[in-house]
Amino acid sequence: METFKDIINGEKPVLIDFYATWCGPCKVMSPTIEALGKELIGQARVLKIDVDKNEALANEYRIQSVPTLIIFKKGEAVWRASGVMEKGALLQQVKKFID
């Protein structure tokens, strides 16, 4: 089974949405994240991580508010933002890291 480290250390950029089920802005972002996941198939990976079920990971990446979005490239966090983002702006950020 693929681990979180395996995923973020891959060749493709990875967009992680750190969210919580009780979070209103996270619910607003959810359709955007899902649409990006479909749009970026083969170019980048898009994952959602529930901070309540993955506390150690949330602590490791110092997630203090949700949603927090992080783009990883070859294991390194190369971009980070918190809060709701418009799909086009988020897509533009991810595309910067696609080879």
PDB file as gemmi writes it, atoms N, CA and C in Angstrom:
CRYST1    1.000    1.000    1.000  90.00  90.00  90.00 P 1                      
ATOM      1  N   MET A   1       0.838  -1.196   0.000  1.00  0.00           N  
ATOM      2  CA  MET A   1       0.000   0.000   0.000  1.00  0.00           C  
ATOM      3  C   MET A   1       0.882   1.259   0.000  1.00  0.00           C  
ATOM      4  N   GLU A   2       0.454   2.216  -0.779  1.00  0.00           N  
ATOM      5  CA  GLU A   2       1.206   3.469  -0.927  1.00  0.00           C  
ATOM      6  C   GLU A   2       1.064   4.329   0.340  1.00  0.00           C  
ATOM      7  N   THR A   3       2.176   4.829   0.838  1.00  0.00           N  
ATOM      8  CA  THR A   3       2.129   5.692   2.019  1.00  0.00           C  
ATOM      9  C   THR A   3       2.060   7.159   1.586  1.00  0.00           C  
ATOM     10  N   PHE A   4       1.789   8.021   2.549  1.00  0.00           N  
ATOM     11  CA  PHE A   4       1.765   9.458   2.279  1.00  0.00           C  
ATOM     12  C   PHE A   4       3.112   9.908   1.715  1.00  0.00           C  
ATOM     13  N   LYS A   5       4.201   9.422   2.333  1.00  0.00           N  
ATOM     14  CA  LYS A   5       5.554   9.803   1.870  1.00  0.00           C  
ATOM     15  C   LYS A   5       5.786   9.337   0.431  1.00  0.00           C  
ATOM     16  N   ASP A   6       5.338   8.121   0.093  1.00  0.00           N  
ATOM     17  CA  ASP A   6       5.474   7.621  -1.286  1.00  0.00           C  
ATOM     18  C   ASP A   6       4.772   8.571  -2.257  1.00  0.00           C  
ATOM     19  N   ILE A   7       3.580   8.979  -1.876  1.00  0.00           N  
ATOM     20  CA  ILE A   7       2.772   9.839  -2.752  1.00  0.00           C  
ATOM     21  C   ILE A   7       3.454  11.183  -2.975  1.00  0.00           C  
ATOM     22  N   ILE A   8       3.868  11.859  -1.889  1.00  0.00           N  
ATOM     23  CA  ILE A   8       4.440  13.201  -2.060  1.00  0.00           C  
ATOM     24  C   ILE A   8       5.846  13.173  -2.649  1.00  0.00           C  
ATOM     25  N   ASN A   9       6.519  12.022  -2.577  1.00  0.00           N  
ATOM     26  CA  ASN A   9       7.861  11.913  -3.159  1.00  0.00           C  
ATOM     27  C   ASN A   9       7.840  11.503  -4.628  1.00  0.00           C  
ATOM     28  N   GLY A  10       6.660  11.311  -5.190  1.00  0.00           N  
ATOM     29  CA  GLY A  10       6.550  10.905  -6.592  1.00  0.00           C  
ATOM     30  C   GLY A  10       6.988  12.017  -7.542  1.00  0.00           C  
ATOM     31  N   GLU A  11       7.020  11.681  -8.815  1.00  0.00           N  
ATOM     32  CA  GLU A  11       7.446  12.628  -9.852  1.00  0.00           C  
ATOM     33  C   GLU A  11       6.409  13.733 -10.102  1.00  0.00           C  
ATOM     34  N   LYS A  12       5.141  13.390  -9.933  1.00  0.00           N  
ATOM     35  CA  LYS A  12       4.072  14.366 -10.214  1.00  0.00           C  
ATOM     36  C   LYS A  12       3.819  15.239  -8.996  1.00  0.00           C  
ATOM     37  N   PRO A  13       3.441  16.507  -9.234  1.00  0.00           N  
ATOM     38  CA  PRO A  13       3.065  17.347  -8.095  1.00  0.00           C  
ATOM     39  C   PRO A  13       1.810  16.788  -7.424  1.00  0.00           C  
ATOM     40  N   VAL A  14       1.684  17.043  -6.135  1.00  0.00           N  
ATOM     41  CA  VAL A  14       0.540  16.546  -5.369  1.00  0.00           C  
ATOM     42  C   VAL A  14      -0.103  17.727  -4.638  1.00  0.00           C  
ATOM     43  N   LEU A  15      -1.390  17.930  -4.891  1.00  0.00           N  
ATOM     44  CA  LEU A  15      -2.157  18.950  -4.170  1.00  0.00           C  
ATOM     45  C   LEU A  15      -2.897  18.245  -3.043  1.00  0.00           C  
ATOM     46  N   ILE A  16      -2.631  18.664  -1.817  1.00  0.00           N  
ATOM     47  CA  ILE A  16      -3.304  18.083  -0.656  1.00  0.00           C  
ATOM     48  C   ILE A  16      -4.252  19.118  -0.070  1.00  0.00           C  
ATOM     49  N   ASP A  17      -5.494  18.700   0.127  1.00  0.00           N  
ATOM     50  CA  ASP A  17      -6.490  19.530   0.804  1.00  0.00           C  
ATOM     51  C   ASP A  17      -6.641  18.976   2.221  1.00  0.00           C  
ATOM     52  N   PHE A  18      -6.074  19.677   3.203  1.00  0.00           N  
ATOM     53  CA  PHE A  18      -6.263  19.302   4.602  1.00  0.00           C  
ATOM     54  C   PHE A  18      -7.590  19.924   5.034  1.00  0.00           C  
ATOM     55  N   TYR A  19      -8.553  19.081   5.391  1.00  0.00           N  
ATOM     56  CA  TYR A  19      -9.906  19.572   5.681  1.00  0.00           C  
ATOM     57  C   TYR A  19     -10.471  18.910   6.936  1.00  0.00           C  
ATOM     58  N   ALA A  20     -11.639  19.353   7.344  1.00  0.00           N  
ATOM     59  CA  ALA A  20     -12.384  18.720   8.443  1.00  0.00           C  
ATOM     60  C   ALA A  20     -13.850  18.637   8.029  1.00  0.00           C  
ATOM     61  N   THR A  21     -14.504  17.572   8.446  1.00  0.00           N  
ATOM     62  CA  THR A  21     -15.902  17.355   8.045  1.00  0.00           C  
ATOM     63  C   THR A  21     -16.840  18.420   8.599  1.00  0.00           C  
ATOM     64  N   TRP A  22     -16.477  19.029   9.739  1.00  0.00           N  
ATOM     65  CA  TRP A  22     -17.323  20.033  10.391  1.00  0.00           C  
ATOM     66  C   TRP A  22     -17.083  21.449   9.869  1.00  0.00           C  
ATOM     67  N   CYS A  23     -16.156  21.608   8.939  1.00  0.00           N  
ATOM     68  CA  CYS A  23     -15.710  22.931   8.481  1.00  0.00           C  
ATOM     69  C   CYS A  23     -16.524  23.427   7.279  1.00  0.00           C  
ATOM     70  N   GLY A  24     -17.209  24.555   7.454  1.00  0.00           N  
ATOM     71  CA  GLY A  24     -18.014  25.133   6.376  1.00  0.00           C  
ATOM     72  C   GLY A  24     -17.214  25.475   5.125  1.00  0.00           C  
ATOM     73  N   PRO A  25     -16.108  26.248   5.251  1.00  0.00           N  
ATOM     74  CA  PRO A  25     -15.307  26.569   4.071  1.00  0.00           C  
ATOM     75  C   PRO A  25     -14.752  25.317   3.372  1.00  0.00           C  
ATOM     76  N   CYS A  26     -14.499  24.246   4.139  1.00  0.00           N  
ATOM     77  CA  CYS A  26     -14.013  22.996   3.535  1.00  0.00           C  
ATOM     78  C   CYS A  26     -15.094  22.409   2.624  1.00  0.00           C  
ATOM     79  N   LYS A  27     -16.340  22.509   3.073  1.00  0.00           N  
ATOM     80  CA  LYS A  27     -17.464  22.001   2.272  1.00  0.00           C  
ATOM     81  C   LYS A  27     -17.601  22.811   0.987  1.00  0.00           C  
ATOM     82  N   VAL A  28     -17.322  24.104   1.072  1.00  0.00           N  
ATOM     83  CA  VAL A  28     -17.367  24.974  -0.109  1.00  0.00           C  
ATOM     84  C   VAL A  28     -16.269  24.561  -1.096  1.00  0.00           C  
ATOM     85  N   MET A  29     -15.096  24.207  -0.579  1.00  0.00           N  
ATOM     86  CA  MET A  29     -13.940  23.841  -1.421  1.00  0.00           C  
ATOM     87  C   MET A  29     -14.061  22.447  -2.026  1.00  0.00           C  
ATOM     88  N   SER A  30     -14.821  21.574  -1.405  1.00  0.00           N  
ATOM     89  CA  SER A  30     -14.879  20.174  -1.814  1.00  0.00           C  
ATOM     90  C   SER A  30     -15.169  19.956  -3.310  1.00  0.00           C  
ATOM     91  N   PRO A  31     -16.206  20.594  -3.892  1.00  0.00           N  
ATOM     92  CA  PRO A  31     -16.452  20.387  -5.324  1.00  0.00           C  
ATOM     93  C   PRO A  31     -15.284  20.884  -6.196  1.00  0.00           C  
ATOM     94  N   THR A  32     -14.625  21.952  -5.761  1.00  0.00           N  
ATOM     95  CA  THR A  32     -13.474  22.491  -6.500  1.00  0.00           C  
ATOM     96  C   THR A  32     -12.336  21.479  -6.505  1.00  0.00           C  
ATOM     97  N   ILE A  33     -12.048  20.898  -5.339  1.00  0.00           N  
ATOM     98  CA  ILE A  33     -10.967  19.923  -5.208  1.00  0.00           C  
ATOM     99  C   ILE A  33     -11.284  18.695  -6.071  1.00  0.00           C  
ATOM    100  N   GLU A  34     -12.535  18.227  -6.024  1.00  0.00           N  
ATOM    101  CA  GLU A  34     -12.930  17.057  -6.816  1.00  0.00           C  
ATOM    102  C   GLU A  34     -12.813  17.346  -8.308  1.00  0.00           C  
ATOM    103  N   ALA A  35     -13.231  18.531  -8.737  1.00  0.00           N  
ATOM    104  CA  ALA A  35     -13.146  18.901 -10.158  1.00  0.00           C  
ATOM    105  C   ALA A  35     -11.685  18.970 -10.610  1.00  0.00           C  
ATOM    106  N   LEU A  36     -10.816  19.541  -9.766  1.00  0.00           N  
ATOM    107  CA  LEU A  36      -9.391  19.607 -10.098  1.00  0.00           C  
ATOM    108  C   LEU A  36      -8.791  18.214 -10.203  1.00  0.00           C  
ATOM    109  N   GLY A  37      -9.197  17.326  -9.313  1.00  0.00           N  
ATOM    110  CA  GLY A  37      -8.708  15.950  -9.341  1.00  0.00           C  
ATOM    111  C   GLY A  37      -8.990  15.299 -10.683  1.00  0.00           C  
ATOM    112  N   LYS A  38     -10.194  15.524 -11.201  1.00  0.00           N  
ATOM    113  CA  LYS A  38     -10.574  14.954 -12.505  1.00  0.00           C  
ATOM    114  C   LYS A  38      -9.832  15.649 -13.639  1.00  0.00           C  
ATOM    115  N   GLU A  39      -9.711  16.963 -13.555  1.00  0.00           N  
ATOM    116  CA  GLU A  39      -9.077  17.747 -14.613  1.00  0.00           C  
ATOM    117  C   GLU A  39      -7.578  17.463 -14.737  1.00  0.00           C  
ATOM    118  N   LEU A  40      -6.946  17.129 -13.621  1.00  0.00           N  
ATOM    119  CA  LEU A  40      -5.490  16.966 -13.610  1.00  0.00           C  
ATOM    120  C   LEU A  40      -5.034  15.506 -13.682  1.00  0.00           C  
ATOM    121  N   ILE A  41      -5.945  14.578 -13.989  1.00  0.00           N  
ATOM    122  CA  ILE A  41      -5.574  13.158 -14.084  1.00  0.00           C  
ATOM    123  C   ILE A  41      -4.385  13.009 -15.022  1.00  0.00           C  
ATOM    124  N   GLY A  42      -3.365  12.303 -14.545  1.00  0.00           N  
ATOM    125  CA  GLY A  42      -2.166  12.062 -15.350  1.00  0.00           C  
ATOM    126  C   GLY A  42      -1.117  13.161 -15.242  1.00  0.00           C  
ATOM    127  N   GLN A  43      -1.501  14.331 -14.732  1.00  0.00           N  
ATOM    128  CA  GLN A  43      -0.566  15.457 -14.626  1.00  0.00           C  
ATOM    129  C   GLN A  43      -0.142  15.723 -13.189  1.00  0.00           C  
ATOM    130  N   ALA A  44      -1.099  15.557 -12.272  1.00  0.00           N  
ATOM    131  CA  ALA A  44      -0.851  15.824 -10.852  1.00  0.00           C  
ATOM    132  C   ALA A  44      -1.809  14.961 -10.052  1.00  0.00           C  
ATOM    133  N   ARG A  45      -1.484  14.770  -8.787  1.00  0.00           N  
ATOM    134  CA  ARG A  45      -2.382  14.030  -7.899  1.00  0.00           C  
ATOM    135  C   ARG A  45      -3.065  15.020  -6.976  1.00  0.00           C  
ATOM    136  N   VAL A  46      -4.316  14.725  -6.652  1.00  0.00           N  
ATOM    137  CA  VAL A  46      -5.091  15.581  -5.757  1.00  0.00           C  
ATOM    138  C   VAL A  46      -5.666  14.697  -4.658  1.00  0.00           C  
ATOM    139  N   LEU A  47      -5.357  15.032  -3.417  1.00  0.00           N  
ATOM    140  CA  LEU A  47      -5.820  14.240  -2.273  1.00  0.00           C  
ATOM    141  C   LEU A  47      -6.488  15.119  -1.235  1.00  0.00           C  
ATOM    142  N   LYS A  48      -7.446  14.528  -0.527  1.00  0.00           N  
ATOM    143  CA  LYS A  48      -8.078  15.201   0.609  1.00  0.00           C  
ATOM    144  C   LYS A  48      -7.681  14.431   1.856  1.00  0.00           C  
ATOM    145  N   ILE A  49      -7.249  15.150   2.883  1.00  0.00           N  
ATOM    146  CA  ILE A  49      -6.859  14.510   4.140  1.00  0.00           C  
ATOM    147  C   ILE A  49      -7.650  15.143   5.283  1.00  0.00           C  
ATOM    148  N   ASP A  50      -8.400  14.303   5.979  1.00  0.00           N  
ATOM    149  CA  ASP A  50      -9.207  14.736   7.124  1.00  0.00           C  
ATOM    150  C   ASP A  50      -8.268  14.924   8.319  1.00  0.00           C  
ATOM    151  N   VAL A  51      -8.153  16.152   8.802  1.00  0.00           N  
ATOM    152  CA  VAL A  51      -7.217  16.449   9.903  1.00  0.00           C  
ATOM    153  C   VAL A  51      -7.610  15.750  11.206  1.00  0.00           C  
ATOM    154  N   ASP A  52      -8.903  15.467  11.391  1.00  0.00           N  
ATOM    155  CA  ASP A  52      -9.340  14.795  12.613  1.00  0.00           C  
ATOM    156  C   ASP A  52      -8.950  13.311  12.609  1.00  0.00           C  
ATOM    157  N   LYS A  53      -8.865  12.717  11.421  1.00  0.00           N  
ATOM    158  CA  LYS A  53      -8.482  11.301  11.316  1.00  0.00           C  
ATOM    159  C   LYS A  53      -6.975  11.140  11.134  1.00  0.00           C  
ATOM    160  N   ASN A  54      -6.280  12.213  10.830  1.00  0.00           N  
ATOM    161  CA  ASN A  54      -4.838  12.174  10.571  1.00  0.00           C  
ATOM    162  C   ASN A  54      -4.126  13.262  11.362  1.00  0.00           C  
ATOM    163  N   GLU A  55      -4.304  13.233  12.665  1.00  0.00           N  
ATOM    164  CA  GLU A  55      -3.763  14.290  13.523  1.00  0.00           C  
ATOM    165  C   GLU A  55      -2.244  14.408  13.445  1.00  0.00           C  
ATOM    166  N   ALA A  56      -1.552  13.273  13.379  1.00  0.00           N  
ATOM    167  CA  ALA A  56      -0.080  13.303  13.336  1.00  0.00           C  
ATOM    168  C   ALA A  56       0.395  14.037  12.078  1.00  0.00           C  
ATOM    169  N   LEU A  57      -0.248  13.767  10.953  1.00  0.00           N  
ATOM    170  CA  LEU A  57       0.107  14.436   9.697  1.00  0.00           C  
ATOM    171  C   LEU A  57      -0.220  15.930   9.777  1.00  0.00           C  
ATOM    172  N   ALA A  58      -1.378  16.251  10.324  1.00  0.00           N  
ATOM    173  CA  ALA A  58      -1.773  17.654  10.482  1.00  0.00           C  
ATOM    174  C   ALA A  58      -0.768  18.395  11.362  1.00  0.00           C  
ATOM    175  N   ASN A  59      -0.305  17.741  12.412  1.00  0.00           N  
ATOM    176  CA  ASN A  59       0.696  18.356  13.292  1.00  0.00           C  
ATOM    177  C   ASN A  59       2.035  18.495  12.580  1.00  0.00           C  
ATOM    178  N   GLU A  60       2.434  17.457  11.843  1.00  0.00           N  
ATOM    179  CA  GLU A  60       3.718  17.491  11.134  1.00  0.00           C  
ATOM    180  C   GLU A  60       3.787  18.672  10.169  1.00  0.00           C  
ATOM    181  N   TYR A  61       2.670  18.965   9.495  1.00  0.00           N  
ATOM    182  CA  TYR A  61       2.654  20.063   8.518  1.00  0.00           C  
ATOM    183  C   TYR A  61       2.061  21.345   9.102  1.00  0.00           C  
ATOM    184  N   ARG A  62       1.947  21.397  10.426  1.00  0.00           N  
ATOM    185  CA  ARG A  62       1.488  22.575  11.157  1.00  0.00           C  
ATOM    186  C   ARG A  62       0.187  23.159  10.595  1.00  0.00           C  
ATOM    187  N   ILE A  63      -0.787  22.291  10.416  1.00  0.00           N  
ATOM    188  CA  ILE A  63      -2.089  22.731   9.934  1.00  0.00           C  
ATOM    189  C   ILE A  63      -2.816  23.374  11.109  1.00  0.00           C  
ATOM    190  N   GLN A  64      -3.031  24.690  11.034  1.00  0.00           N  
ATOM    191  CA  GLN A  64      -3.674  25.395  12.135  1.00  0.00           C  
ATOM    192  C   GLN A  64      -5.073  25.867  11.781  1.00  0.00           C  
ATOM    193  N   SER A  65      -5.383  25.900  10.487  1.00  0.00           N  
ATOM    194  CA  SER A  65      -6.739  26.241  10.072  1.00  0.00           C  
ATOM    195  C   SER A  65      -7.076  25.378   8.862  1.00  0.00           C  
ATOM    196  N   VAL A  66      -8.353  25.138   8.694  1.00  0.00           N  
ATOM    197  CA  VAL A  66      -8.803  24.350   7.549  1.00  0.00           C  
ATOM    198  C   VAL A  66      -9.814  25.162   6.763  1.00  0.00           C  
ATOM    199  N   PRO A  67      -9.858  25.023   5.442  1.00  0.00           N  
ATOM    200  CA  PRO A  67      -8.962  24.168   4.665  1.00  0.00           C  
ATOM    201  C   PRO A  67      -7.564  24.784   4.516  1.00  0.00           C  
ATOM    202  N   THR A  68      -6.553  23.929   4.526  1.00  0.00           N  
ATOM    203  CA  THR A  68      -5.196  24.332   4.165  1.00  0.00           C  
ATOM    204  C   THR A  68      -4.804  23.494   2.959  1.00  0.00           C  
ATOM    205  N   LEU A  69      -4.333  24.163   1.932  1.00  0.00           N  
ATOM    206  CA  LEU A  69      -3.932  23.499   0.691  1.00  0.00           C  
ATOM    207  C   LEU A  69      -2.419  23.565   0.579  1.00  0.00           C  
ATOM    208  N   ILE A  70      -1.789  22.426   0.295  1.00  0.00           N  
ATOM    209  CA  ILE A  70      -0.342  22.376   0.123  1.00  0.00           C  
ATOM    210  C   ILE A  70      -0.040  21.626  -1.168  1.00  0.00           C  
ATOM    211  N   ILE A  71       0.873  22.169  -1.955  1.00  0.00           N  
ATOM    212  CA  ILE A  71       1.351  21.459  -3.145  1.00  0.00           C  
ATOM    213  C   ILE A  71       2.745  20.936  -2.823  1.00  0.00           C  
ATOM    214  N   PHE A  72       2.921  19.631  -3.036  1.00  0.00           N  
ATOM    215  CA  PHE A  72       4.218  18.983  -2.849  1.00  0.00           C  
ATOM    216  C   PHE A  72       4.801  18.641  -4.216  1.00  0.00           C  
ATOM    217  N   LYS A  73       6.096  18.823  -4.364  1.00  0.00           N  
ATOM    218  CA  LYS A  73       6.803  18.421  -5.579  1.00  0.00           C  
ATOM    219  C   LYS A  73       8.050  17.687  -5.138  1.00  0.00           C  
ATOM    220  N   LYS A  74       8.156  16.425  -5.502  1.00  0.00           N  
ATOM    221  CA  LYS A  74       9.295  15.565  -5.126  1.00  0.00           C  
ATOM    222  C   LYS A  74       9.576  15.620  -3.626  1.00  0.00           C  
ATOM    223  N   GLY A  75       8.511  15.556  -2.836  1.00  0.00           N  
ATOM    224  CA  GLY A  75       8.644  15.479  -1.386  1.00  0.00           C  
ATOM    225  C   GLY A  75       8.730  16.807  -0.659  1.00  0.00           C  
ATOM    226  N   GLU A  76       8.832  17.886  -1.405  1.00  0.00           N  
ATOM    227  CA  GLU A  76       8.988  19.200  -0.785  1.00  0.00           C  
ATOM    228  C   GLU A  76       7.702  20.015  -0.923  1.00  0.00           C  
ATOM    229  N   ALA A  77       7.294  20.668   0.177  1.00  0.00           N  
ATOM    230  CA  ALA A  77       6.131  21.560   0.111  1.00  0.00           C  
ATOM    231  C   ALA A  77       6.573  22.823  -0.635  1.00  0.00           C  
ATOM    232  N   VAL A  78       6.003  23.054  -1.816  1.00  0.00           N  
ATOM    233  CA  VAL A  78       6.443  24.174  -2.658  1.00  0.00           C  
ATOM    234  C   VAL A  78       5.448  25.336  -2.675  1.00  0.00           C  
ATOM    235  N   TRP A  79       4.253  25.104  -2.147  1.00  0.00           N  
ATOM    236  CA  TRP A  79       3.230  26.155  -2.120  1.00  0.00           C  
ATOM    237  C   TRP A  79       2.221  25.795  -1.042  1.00  0.00           C  
ATOM    238  N   ARG A  80       1.669  26.819  -0.398  1.00  0.00           N  
ATOM    239  CA  ARG A  80       0.720  26.584   0.685  1.00  0.00           C  
ATOM    240  C   ARG A  80      -0.227  27.773   0.818  1.00  0.00           C  
ATOM    241  N   ALA A  81      -1.487  27.491   1.092  1.00  0.00           N  
ATOM    242  CA  ALA A  81      -2.468  28.552   1.339  1.00  0.00           C  
ATOM    243  C   ALA A  81      -3.576  28.003   2.225  1.00  0.00           C  
ATOM    244  N   SER A  82      -4.205  28.896   2.968  1.00  0.00           N  
ATOM    245  CA  SER A  82      -5.350  28.493   3.793  1.00  0.00           C  
ATOM    246  C   SER A  82      -6.577  29.257   3.337  1.00  0.00           C  
ATOM    247  N   GLY A  83      -7.728  28.613   3.477  1.00  0.00           N  
ATOM    248  CA  GLY A  83      -8.986  29.264   3.126  1.00  0.00           C  
ATOM    249  C   GLY A  83      -9.508  28.832   1.771  1.00  0.00           C  
ATOM    250  N   VAL A  84     -10.650  29.386   1.434  1.00  0.00           N  
ATOM    251  CA  VAL A  84     -11.322  29.043   0.175  1.00  0.00           C  
ATOM    252  C   VAL A  84     -10.609  29.732  -0.989  1.00  0.00           C  
ATOM    253  N   MET A  85     -10.418  28.971  -2.074  1.00  0.00           N  
ATOM    254  CA  MET A  85      -9.791  29.527  -3.277  1.00  0.00           C  
ATOM    255  C   MET A  85     -10.662  29.250  -4.481  1.00  0.00           C  
ATOM    256  N   GLU A  86     -10.625  30.142  -5.428  1.00  0.00           N  
ATOM    257  CA  GLU A  86     -11.343  29.985  -6.686  1.00  0.00           C  
ATOM    258  C   GLU A  86     -10.617  28.922  -7.515  1.00  0.00           C  
ATOM    259  N   LYS A  87     -11.387  28.111  -8.231  1.00  0.00           N  
ATOM    260  CA  LYS A  87     -10.811  26.987  -8.984  1.00  0.00           C  
ATOM    261  C   LYS A  87      -9.717  27.420  -9.957  1.00  0.00           C  
ATOM    262  N   GLY A  88      -9.954  28.474 -10.713  1.00  0.00           N  
ATOM    263  CA  GLY A  88      -8.972  28.931 -11.700  1.00  0.00           C  
ATOM    264  C   GLY A  88      -7.647  29.317 -11.059  1.00  0.00           C  
ATOM    265  N   ALA A  89      -7.718  30.000  -9.930  1.00  0.00           N  
ATOM    266  CA  ALA A  89      -6.502  30.429  -9.225  1.00  0.00           C  
ATOM    267  C   ALA A  89      -5.732  29.220  -8.697  1.00  0.00           C  
ATOM    268  N   LEU A  90      -6.455  28.236  -8.180  1.00  0.00           N  
ATOM    269  CA  LEU A  90      -5.815  27.034  -7.649  1.00  0.00           C  
ATOM    270  C   LEU A  90      -5.201  26.208  -8.782  1.00  0.00           C  
ATOM    271  N   LEU A  91      -5.917  26.095  -9.881  1.00  0.00           N  
ATOM    272  CA  LEU A  91      -5.404  25.371 -11.050  1.00  0.00           C  
ATOM    273  C   LEU A  91      -4.111  26.016 -11.554  1.00  0.00           C  
ATOM    274  N   GLN A  92      -4.081  27.327 -11.588  1.00  0.00           N  
ATOM    275  CA  GLN A  92      -2.885  28.073 -12.021  1.00  0.00           C  
ATOM    276  C   GLN A  92      -1.687  27.743 -11.118  1.00  0.00           C  
ATOM    277  N   GLN A  93      -1.927  27.658  -9.813  1.00  0.00           N  
ATOM    278  CA  GLN A  93      -0.852  27.323  -8.873  1.00  0.00           C  
ATOM    279  C   GLN A  93      -0.312  25.926  -9.137  1.00  0.00           C  
ATOM    280  N   VAL A  94      -1.205  24.947  -9.304  1.00  0.00           N  
ATOM    281  CA  VAL A  94      -0.781  23.565  -9.530  1.00  0.00           C  
ATOM    282  C   VAL A  94       0.003  23.466 -10.839  1.00  0.00           C  
ATOM    283  N   LYS A  95      -0.490  24.132 -11.873  1.00  0.00           N  
ATOM    284  CA  LYS A  95       0.152  24.040 -13.199  1.00  0.00           C  
ATOM    285  C   LYS A  95       1.592  24.562 -13.198  1.00  0.00           C  
ATOM    286  N   LYS A  96       1.909  25.455 -12.278  1.00  0.00           N  
ATOM    287  CA  LYS A  96       3.286  25.973 -12.175  1.00  0.00           C  
ATOM    288  C   LYS A  96       4.273  24.850 -11.871  1.00  0.00           C  
ATOM    289  N   PHE A  97       3.785  23.761 -11.249  1.00  0.00           N  
ATOM    290  CA  PHE A  97       4.679  22.699 -10.816  1.00  0.00           C  
ATOM    291  C   PHE A  97       4.583  21.447 -11.683  1.00  0.00           C  
ATOM    292  N   ILE A  98       3.784  21.506 -12.746  1.00  0.00           N  
ATOM    293  CA  ILE A  98       3.681  20.377 -13.676  1.00  0.00           C  
ATOM    294  C   ILE A  98       4.776  20.536 -14.721  1.00  0.00           C  
ATOM    295  N   ASP A  99       5.595  19.496 -14.874  1.00  0.00           N  
ATOM    296  CA  ASP A  99       6.705  19.565 -15.833  1.00  0.00           C  
ATOM    297  C   ASP A  99       6.212  19.521 -17.266  1.00  0.00           C  
TER     298      ASP A  99                                                      
END                                                                             
